[in-house]
């Protein structure tokens, strides 16, 4: 009888240990899932931040290019205005020459 009690206690201990391990594994699994979900959400957040950084850099590059285009158009406009002034002077000189030539 005593041997049966020891075997029963051993079996109960094994069952109790298995139940504790099973409960422990469920807790561990729940924590693992929770932290995986947190990591997944964090990685999405990090991805959104990286995307925002890339959009900001693209916007800065676009602004820089627009500024360069504006500077180039300003330079071209100044050169065009200078050429127009020179053309007007040349036109006046030509008109004066024609007037002198035909009036003489």
C-alpha positions in Angstrom: 0.0 0.0 0.0 2.8 2.3 0.8 4.3 1.6 -2.5 1.0 2.5 -4.2 0.9 5.8 -2.3 4.4 6.6 -3.5 3.5 5.7 -7.1 0.3 7.8 -6.8 2.2 10.7 -5.4 4.9 10.3 -8.2 2.2 10.2 -10.9 0.4 13.2 -9.3 3.7 15.1 -9.2 4.4 14.2 -12.9 0.9 15.3 -13.8 1.2 18.5 -11.8 4.6 19.2 -13.4 3.2 18.6 -16.8 0.2 20.9 -16.0 2.6 23.6 -14.7 4.8 23.2 -17.8 1.7 23.4 -20.0 0.4 26.5 -18.2 3.9 28.0 -18.3 4.2 27.3 -22.0 0.8 28.9 -22.6 2.0 32.0 -20.6 5.3 32.0 -22.6 3.4 31.6 -25.8 1.0 34.5 -24.9 4.0 36.7 -24.1 5.8 35.6 -27.2 2.7 36.5 -29.3 2.3 39.8 -27.5 5.9 40.8 -28.1 5.8 39.6 -31.7 2.7 41.7 -32.2 4.4 44.7 -30.5 7.5 44.1 -32.7 5.3 43.9 -35.8 3.6 47.1 -35.0 6.9 48.7 -34.1 8.4 47.6 -37.4 5.4 49.1 -39.3 5.9 52.4 -37.4 9.6 52.3 -38.2 8.7 51.6 -41.8 6.4 54.6 -41.9 9.1 56.8 -40.4 11.6 55.6 -43.0 9.0 56.3 -45.7 8.4 59.8 -44.3 12.2 60.4 -44.2 12.4 59.4 -47.9 9.5 61.6 -48.8 11.1 64.6 -47.0 14.4 64.0 -48.9 12.5 63.8 -52.2 10.7 67.0 -51.3 14.0 68.7 -50.4 15.6 67.5 -53.7 12.5 68.8 -55.6 12.7 72.2 -53.8 16.4 72.4 -54.6 15.8 71.6 -58.3 13.0 74.1 -58.4 15.3 76.7 -56.9 18.0 75.9 -59.5 15.5 76.2 -62.3 14.3 79.5 -60.9 17.8 80.8 -60.8 18.5 79.5 -64.3 15.3 81.2 -65.6 16.3 84.4 -63.9 19.7 84.3 -65.6 18.1 83.5 -69.0 15.6 86.3 -68.5 18.4 88.8 -67.7 20.3 87.7 -70.8 17.2 88.0 -72.9 16.5 91.5 -71.6 20.2 92.5 -72.3 19.9 91.1 -75.8 16.7 93.1 -76.4 18.4 96.3 -75.2 21.3 95.6 -77.5 18.9 94.8 -80.4 17.1 98.1 -79.8 20.4 100.0 -79.9 21.4 98.2 -83.1 18.0 98.9 -84.6 18.4 102.6 -83.8 21.9 102.6 -85.3 20.6 100.9 -88.4 17.7 103.3 -88.8 20.1 106.2 -88.4 22.5 104.7 -91.0 19.6 104.1 -93.4 18.3 107.6 -92.9 21.7 109.1 -93.5 22.3 107.0 -96.5 18.9 107.7 -98.2 18.7 111.3 -97.2 22.1 112.2 -98.7 
